[in-house]
Amino acid sequence: MNDELWTRPIVFSDFDGTVTQTDVTDEILTRLADPAWRGVEQEWVRGEIGSRECLERQMALVRASARELNALIDAVPVDPGFADFCRFAEHRALSFYVVSDGFDYVIRRVLTAFPHPAAGCEHGCATCKAGVMKRLGRGHDPVVFIGDGLSDRFAAREADLVFAKHELLKYCLANGIAFEPFRTFADVQASLAEMLHRSYELRIANYAMADEEAQGNS
């Protein structure tokens, strides 16, 4: 990607463990659900069920009041660089979407805004991140994805540029998917800013070369 001429970049990010510093769904299950949720989780890890079925069965095991649930959600820490990254994306006119297998209610409460996902997924995902990226990414170059978990693996395959950590990083290494490692959104912002600058310089150089050729032919 270093020497690419970027035209219309678009950025997608996972939510749990990427925008937030902890996996909110796991926090809810760990603190408020019957321990049987862990067995369902292992079925998903083994690939026996999709994430949609996994979440439906797990959330049926949650026993909590709305007050308890909201208190847990409100205490979730967000990546310290996320707010600055959002301002960076707005300033650079980068299209930026959060895509997640998590629950709209949780995401809206944490972020107050969440793009509505496409329905249906061949992999049985709760949200078809890859489908959302295909639909919204048309005409954009490059398509960027930021993620941390195994549920991000199909999305990573649809991206031109992947920023990965934790389980997604391991998956990319094991499957030969090129990626940029990151710890926080500050790392992502720094990398994208540098790449955008190089793309701008390359575009200017191309314009200058074309202009010289035009003058030489006149």
C-alpha positions as a Markdown table, in Angstrom:
| # | Residue | x | y | z |
|---|---|---|---|---|
| 1 | Met | 0.0 | 0.0 | 0.0 |
| 2 | Asn | 2.9 | 2.4 | 0.5 |
| 3 | Asp | 3.2 | 3.5 | -3.1 |
| 4 | Glu | -0.5 | 3.4 | -3.9 |
| 5 | Leu | -2.4 | 6.5 | -5.2 |
| 6 | Trp | -5.4 | 6.7 | -2.9 |
| 7 | Thr | -8.6 | 8.0 | -4.5 |
| 8 | Arg | -11.5 | 7.7 | -2.1 |
| 9 | Pro | -10.5 | 6.0 | 1.1 |
| 10 | Ile | -13.2 | 4.4 | 3.3 |
| 11 | Val | -12.5 | 3.1 | 6.8 |
| 12 | Phe | -14.4 | 0.4 | 8.8 |
| 13 | Ser | -13.9 | -0.5 | 12.4 |
| 14 | Asp | -15.0 | -3.2 | 14.7 |
| 15 | Phe | -16.5 | -2.1 | 18.0 |
| 16 | Asp | -15.9 | -4.6 | 20.9 |
| 17 | Gly | -12.3 | -4.6 | 21.9 |
| 18 | Thr | -11.4 | -2.1 | 19.1 |
| 19 | Val | -13.4 | 1.1 | 19.7 |
| 20 | Thr | -13.8 | -0.1 | 23.3 |
| 21 | Gln | -10.9 | -1.2 | 25.5 |
| 22 | Thr | -12.8 | -4.3 | 26.6 |
| 23 | Asp | -15.2 | -6.6 | 24.8 |
| 24 | Val | -18.6 | -5.3 | 26.0 |
| 25 | Thr | -20.5 | -8.4 | 25.1 |
| 26 | Asp | -18.0 | -10.6 | 27.0 |
| 27 | Glu | -18.3 | -8.2 | 30.0 |
| 28 | Ile | -22.1 | -8.5 | 30.0 |
| 29 | Leu | -21.9 | -12.3 | 29.8 |
| 30 | Thr | -19.1 | -12.6 | 32.4 |
| 31 | Arg | -20.9 | -10.5 | 34.9 |
| 32 | Leu | -24.6 | -11.0 | 34.2 |
| 33 | Ala | -25.1 | -14.4 | 32.5 |
| 34 | Asp | -25.3 | -18.0 | 33.6 |
| 35 | Pro | -21.8 | -19.6 | 33.2 |
| 36 | Ala | -23.3 | -21.9 | 30.5 |
| 37 | Trp | -22.5 | -19.1 | 28.0 |
| 38 | Arg | -18.9 | -20.3 | 27.9 |
| 39 | Gly | -19.9 | -23.6 | 26.4 |
| 40 | Val | -21.8 | -21.8 | 23.6 |
| 41 | Glu | -18.8 | -19.7 | 23.0 |
| 42 | Gln | -16.6 | -22.7 | 22.5 |
| 43 | Glu | -19.1 | -24.0 | 19.9 |
| 44 | Trp | -18.6 | -20.8 | 18.0 |
| 45 | Val | -14.8 | -20.9 | 18.3 |
| 46 | Arg | -14.8 | -24.4 | 16.9 |
| 47 | Gly | -16.9 | -23.2 | 13.9 |
| 48 | Glu | -19.9 | -25.3 | 14.8 |
| 49 | Ile | -22.3 | -22.3 | 14.9 |
| 50 | Gly | -22.3 | -18.8 | 13.5 |
| 51 | Ser | -22.0 | -15.7 | 15.7 |
| 52 | Arg | -25.7 | -14.9 | 15.3 |
| 53 | Glu | -26.8 | -18.2 | 16.9 |
| 54 | Cys | -24.0 | -17.9 | 19.4 |
| 55 | Leu | -25.2 | -14.4 | 20.6 |
| 56 | Glu | -28.9 | -15.4 | 20.6 |
| 57 | Arg | -28.2 | -18.4 | 22.9 |
| 58 | Gln | -25.8 | -16.5 | 25.1 |
| 59 | Met | -28.0 | -13.5 | 25.6 |
| 60 | Ala | -30.9 | -15.7 | 26.6 |
| 61 | Leu | -28.7 | -16.7 | 29.6 |
| 62 | Val | -28.4 | -13.0 | 30.8 |
| 63 | Arg | -30.3 | -12.3 | 34.0 |
| 64 | Ala | -30.1 | -8.6 | 34.8 |
| 65 | Ser | -32.3 | -5.5 | 35.1 |
| 66 | Ala | -32.1 | -2.6 | 32.7 |
| 67 | Arg | -30.5 | -0.6 | 35.4 |
| 68 | Glu | -27.8 | -3.1 | 36.0 |
| 69 | Leu | -27.1 | -3.5 | 32.2 |
| 70 | Asn | -26.9 | 0.3 | 31.7 |
| 71 | Ala | -24.6 | 0.7 | 34.6 |
| 72 | Leu | -22.2 | -1.9 | 33.1 |
| 73 | Ile | -22.4 | -0.3 | 29.6 |
| 74 | Asp | -21.8 | 3.2 | 31.0 |
| 75 | Ala | -18.6 | 2.1 | 32.7 |
| 76 | Val | -17.0 | 0.6 | 29.5 |
| 77 | Pro | -13.7 | 2.5 | 28.6 |
| 78 | Val | -13.3 | 3.7 | 25.0 |
| 79 | Asp | -10.0 | 3.7 | 23.2 |
| 80 | Pro | -8.3 | 6.9 | 24.3 |
| 81 | Gly | -7.4 | 7.8 | 20.7 |
| 82 | Phe | -10.9 | 7.2 | 19.3 |
| 83 | Ala | -12.3 | 10.7 | 19.7 |
| 84 | Asp | -9.3 | 12.2 | 18.0 |
| 85 | Phe | -9.5 | 9.7 | 15.3 |
| 86 | Cys | -13.1 | 10.6 | 14.6 |
| 87 | Arg | -12.1 | 14.3 | 14.3 |
| 88 | Phe | -9.2 | 13.2 | 12.1 |
| 89 | Ala | -11.5 | 11.3 | 9.8 |
| 90 | Glu | -13.9 | 14.2 | 9.6 |
| 91 | His | -11.1 | 16.7 | 8.9 |
| 92 | Arg | -9.7 | 14.5 | 6.1 |
| 93 | Ala | -13.2 | 13.8 | 4.7 |
| 94 | Leu | -12.7 | 10.0 | 5.3 |
| 95 | Ser | -15.9 | 7.9 | 5.3 |
| 96 | Phe | -15.8 | 6.1 | 8.6 |
| 97 | Tyr | -18.2 | 3.3 | 9.8 |
| 98 | Val | -18.4 | 1.1 | 12.8 |
| 99 | Val | -19.4 | -2.5 | 12.0 |
| 100 | Ser | -20.1 | -4.9 | 14.8 |
| 101 | Asp | -21.5 | -8.3 | 15.8 |
| 102 | Gly | -22.6 | -6.6 | 19.0 |
| 103 | Phe | -25.9 | -5.1 | 19.9 |
| 104 | Asp | -27.2 | -1.8 | 18.6 |
| 105 | Tyr | -28.4 | -0.8 | 22.0 |
| 106 | Val | -25.0 | -1.2 | 23.5 |
| 107 | Ile | -23.2 | 0.6 | 20.7 |
| 108 | Arg | -25.7 | 3.5 | 20.5 |
| 109 | Arg | -25.4 | 4.0 | 24.3 |
| 110 | Val | -21.6 | 4.1 | 24.1 |
| 111 | Leu | -21.2 | 6.1 | 20.8 |
| 112 | Thr | -24.7 | 7.6 | 20.3 |
| 113 | Ala | -24.5 | 6.7 | 16.6 |
| 114 | Phe | -24.2 | 3.5 | 14.6 |
| 115 | Pro | -24.5 | 2.7 | 10.9 |
| 116 | His | -27.3 | 0.2 | 10.2 |
| 117 | Pro | -25.9 | -3.1 | 9.0 |
| 118 | Ala | -27.0 | -5.1 | 6.0 |
| 119 | Ala | -29.2 | -8.2 | 6.7 |
| 120 | Gly | -28.2 | -11.7 | 6.1 |
| 121 | Cys | -24.8 | -13.4 | 6.1 |
| 122 | Glu | -23.5 | -16.5 | 4.4 |
| 123 | His | -21.3 | -17.2 | 7.4 |
| 124 | Gly | -24.1 | -16.9 | 10.0 |
| 125 | Cys | -22.7 | -13.7 | 11.5 |
| 126 | Ala | -24.8 | -11.5 | 13.7 |
| 127 | Thr | -23.8 | -8.6 | 11.5 |
| 128 | Cys | -22.3 | -9.3 | 8.1 |
| 129 | Lys | -19.3 | -7.0 | 8.3 |
| 130 | Ala | -18.0 | -8.2 | 5.0 |
| 131 | Gly | -21.4 | -7.6 | 3.3 |
| 132 | Val | -21.5 | -4.0 | 4.8 |
| 133 | Met | -18.0 | -3.4 | 3.5 |
| 134 | Lys | -18.8 | -4.7 | 0.0 |
| 135 | Arg | -21.9 | -2.5 | -0.2 |
| 136 | Leu | -20.5 | 0.7 | 1.2 |
| 137 | Gly | -17.0 | 0.2 | -0.2 |
| 138 | Arg | -17.9 | 0.3 | -3.8 |
| 139 | Gly | -16.1 | 3.1 | -5.6 |
| 140 | His | -13.7 | 3.6 | -2.7 |
| 141 | Asp | -10.0 | 3.0 | -2.7 |
| 142 | Pro | -8.6 | 1.8 | -0.4 |
| 143 | Val | -11.0 | 0.0 | 1.8 |
| 144 | Val | -9.5 | 0.0 | 5.3 |
| 145 | Phe | -10.6 | -2.3 | 8.2 |
| 146 | Ile | -9.6 | -2.0 | 11.9 |
| 147 | Gly | -10.3 | -5.0 | 14.2 |
| 148 | Asp | -9.2 | -7.2 | 17.0 |
| 149 | Gly | -11.1 | -10.4 | 17.1 |
| 150 | Leu | -11.9 | -13.7 | 15.4 |
| 151 | Ser | -15.3 | -12.3 | 14.3 |
| 152 | Asp | -13.4 | -9.8 | 12.2 |
| 153 | Arg | -11.8 | -12.5 | 10.0 |
| 154 | Phe | -14.2 | -12.2 | 7.1 |
| 155 | Ala | -14.1 | -8.4 | 7.1 |
| 156 | Ala | -10.3 | -8.5 | 7.0 |
| 157 | Arg | -10.5 | -10.5 | 3.8 |
| 158 | Glu | -12.5 | -7.8 | 2.1 |
| 159 | Ala | -10.1 | -4.9 | 3.0 |
| 160 | Asp | -7.2 | -3.5 | 1.0 |
| 161 | Leu | -5.6 | -2.4 | 4.3 |
| 162 | Val | -6.0 | -4.1 | 7.6 |
| 163 | Phe | -5.1 | -2.8 | 11.1 |
| 164 | Ala | -5.1 | -5.7 | 13.5 |
| 165 | Lys | -4.4 | -6.7 | 17.1 |
| 166 | His | -5.1 | -9.6 | 19.4 |
| 167 | Glu | -6.9 | -12.6 | 17.8 |
| 168 | Leu | -7.3 | -10.9 | 14.4 |
| 169 | Leu | -3.6 | -10.3 | 14.3 |
| 170 | Lys | -3.0 | -14.0 | 14.9 |
| 171 | Tyr | -5.5 | -15.0 | 12.3 |
| 172 | Cys | -3.9 | -12.7 | 9.7 |
| 173 | Leu | -0.5 | -14.2 | 10.4 |
| 174 | Ala | -1.8 | -17.7 | 10.1 |
| 175 | Asn | -3.6 | -17.0 | 6.9 |
| 176 | Gly | -1.1 | -14.8 | 5.0 |
| 177 | Ile | -3.2 | -11.6 | 5.2 |
| 178 | Ala | -1.1 | -8.5 | 5.1 |
| 179 | Phe | -1.8 | -6.2 | 8.1 |
| 180 | Glu | -0.5 | -3.2 | 10.1 |
| 181 | Pro | -0.3 | -4.0 | 13.9 |
| 182 | Phe | -1.8 | -1.4 | 16.2 |
| 183 | Arg | -2.5 | -0.8 | 19.9 |
| 184 | Thr | -4.8 | 2.2 | 19.9 |
| 185 | Phe | -6.6 | 4.4 | 17.4 |
| 186 | Ala | -3.7 | 6.9 | 17.8 |
| 187 | Asp | -1.5 | 4.3 | 16.0 |
| 188 | Val | -4.0 | 4.0 | 13.2 |
| 189 | Gln | -4.4 | 7.7 | 12.9 |
| 190 | Ala | -0.6 | 8.2 | 12.6 |
| 191 | Ser | -0.3 | 5.5 | 9.9 |
| 192 | Leu | -3.2 | 6.7 | 7.9 |
| 193 | Ala | -2.0 | 10.3 | 8.1 |
| 194 | Glu | 1.4 | 9.3 | 6.8 |
| 195 | Met | -0.1 | 7.2 | 4.0 |
| 196 | Leu | -2.5 | 10.0 | 3.0 |
| 197 | His | 0.5 | 12.4 | 2.8 |
| 198 | Arg | 2.4 | 10.0 | 0.6 |
| 199 | Ser | -0.6 | 9.6 | -1.7 |
| 200 | Tyr | -1.0 | 13.3 | -1.9 |
| 201 | Glu | 2.7 | 13.7 | -2.9 |
| 202 | Leu | 2.4 | 11.0 | -5.5 |
| 203 | Arg | -0.7 | 12.6 | -7.0 |
| 204 | Ile | 1.2 | 16.0 | -7.2 |
| 205 | Ala | 4.2 | 14.3 | -8.8 |
| 206 | Asn | 1.9 | 12.6 | -11.3 |
| 207 | Tyr | 0.2 | 15.9 | -12.2 |
| 208 | Ala | 3.6 | 17.6 | -12.6 |
| 209 | Met | 4.8 | 14.7 | -14.9 |
| 210 | Ala | 1.7 | 14.9 | -17.0 |
| 211 | Asp | 2.0 | 18.7 | -17.3 |
| 212 | Glu | 5.7 | 18.4 | -18.5 |
| 213 | Glu | 4.7 | 15.8 | -21.0 |
| 214 | Ala | 1.9 | 18.0 | -22.3 |
| 215 | Gln | 4.2 | 21.0 | -22.6 |
| 216 | Gly | 6.8 | 18.8 | -24.4 |
| 217 | Asn | 4.2 | 17.6 | -26.9 |
| 218 | Ser | 2.9 | 21.1 | -27.6 |
